[in-house]
Amino acid sequence: MINNKSIKKQSWKPGNVLWPLPVVMVSCGGTKQFKPNIITIAWVGTICSSPPMLSISVRPERYSYEIINTTGEFVVNIPSLREAKAVDWCGVVSGRDKDKFKEMNLTPAPALKTKCPIILECPINIECIVKKTLKLGTHTMFISEIIAVQVSDELLDKKGKFHFEKNGMISFANGQYFTLGKNIGHLGYTVRKNNKIRR
Ligand SMILES: Cc1cc2nc3c(=O)[nH]c(=O)nc-3n(C[C@H](O)[C@H](O)[C@H](O)COP(=O)(O)O)c2cc1C
């Protein structure tokens, strides 16, 4: 039992402390004008169930901003632990100077619906088209519809259930990367009989 009186709070200046966050590799380009590129993004979020939509927020000075703003499409690739090095590197180097697919040994594979390629090695690939562009401040938000999804076979069991834990997933908080922890229960476990939290 927690002693409530022992909990003390500090006041911080308002900032982006919505931690932890998923960290993703967004692929873009793959047209005559732009070769395929990858940008690491942590400002990503689910924003609507139907139609399925997500947003990414990108600084206009990024090379990928120019690409996505011109082509109106991108793919959100969810990395596993295997891609941890590429996640960081693609987030500190610009596609203006380097071919990130080549340097990180990643494969640009055809997407189902977008011209822009998926990153084959990433276990989940979410193809998006931009619906609205919102200038916010430092970042511009691309409000986008999900038009196709691919999931790697290697993470599915015989019943088609997805096992995040198999290759490990990465999250991001306070400038640090973390792996996903243990599964501690399923949605609604608190109201089902005989379902205790797993420790
Ligand atoms: C963990 C991490 C998260 C990042 N998240 C974002 C983000 O949400 N938006 C953004 O504009 N840049 C973000 N960046 C920075 C870009 O990934 C970085 O500037 C990249 O080199 C841009 O590549 P480009 O010039 O090829 O587009 C992030 C970097 C890292 C390492």
The ligand as a MOL file (V3000), in Angstrom:
LIG
                    3D

  0  0  0     0  0            999 V3000
M  V30 BEGIN CTAB
M  V30 COUNTS 31 33 0 0 0
M  V30 BEGIN ATOM
M  V30 1 C 14.5260 9.3670 -31.3940 0
M  V30 2 C 14.3480 10.4830 -32.3900 0
M  V30 3 C 13.0950 11.0410 -32.6120 0
M  V30 4 C 12.9150 12.0730 -33.5390 0
M  V30 5 N 11.6690 12.5810 -33.7410 0
M  V30 6 C 11.4860 13.5760 -34.6570 0
M  V30 7 C 10.1770 14.0890 -34.9040 0
M  V30 8 O 9.1920 13.6240 -34.3410 0
M  V30 9 N 10.0510 15.0880 -35.8160 0
M  V30 10 C 11.1320 15.6090 -36.5010 0
M  V30 11 O 10.9670 16.5340 -37.3210 0
M  V30 12 N 12.3940 15.1200 -36.2770 0
M  V30 13 C 12.5810 14.1180 -35.3980 0
M  V30 14 N 13.8280 13.6100 -35.1790 0
M  V30 15 C 14.9830 14.1760 -35.9210 0
M  V30 16 C 15.0940 13.6400 -37.3590 0
M  V30 17 O 14.9210 12.2350 -37.4000 0
M  V30 18 C 16.4900 14.0030 -37.9120 0
M  V30 19 O 16.6280 15.4140 -37.9590 0
M  V30 20 C 16.7980 13.3870 -39.2480 0
M  V30 21 O 18.1920 13.4330 -39.4360 0
M  V30 22 C 16.0920 14.0740 -40.4060 0
M  V30 23 O 16.4260 13.3830 -41.5880 0
M  V30 24 P 16.1350 13.9620 -43.0410 0
M  V30 25 O 16.8640 15.2790 -43.1650 0
M  V30 26 O 16.7140 12.9000 -43.9650 0
M  V30 27 O 14.6720 14.1200 -43.1860 0
M  V30 28 C 14.0360 12.5780 -34.2650 0
M  V30 29 C 15.2990 12.0050 -34.0440 0
M  V30 30 C 15.4600 10.9690 -33.1290 0
M  V30 31 C 16.8250 10.3630 -32.9140 0
M  V30 END ATOM
M  V30 BEGIN BOND
M  V30 1 1 1 2
M  V30 2 1 2 3
M  V30 3 2 2 30
M  V30 4 2 3 4
M  V30 5 1 4 5
M  V30 6 1 4 28
M  V30 7 2 5 6
M  V30 8 1 6 7
M  V30 9 1 6 13
M  V30 10 2 7 8
M  V30 11 1 7 9
M  V30 12 1 9 10
M  V30 13 2 10 11
M  V30 14 1 10 12
M  V30 15 2 12 13
M  V30 16 1 13 14
M  V30 17 1 14 15
M  V30 18 1 14 28
M  V30 19 1 15 16
M  V30 20 1 16 17
M  V30 21 1 16 18
M  V30 22 1 18 19
M  V30 23 1 18 20
M  V30 24 1 20 21
M  V30 25 1 20 22
M  V30 26 1 22 23
M  V30 27 1 23 24
M  V30 28 2 24 25
M  V30 29 1 24 26
M  V30 30 1 24 27
M  V30 31 2 28 29
M  V30 32 1 29 30
M  V30 33 1 30 31
M  V30 END BOND
M  V30 END CTAB
M  END
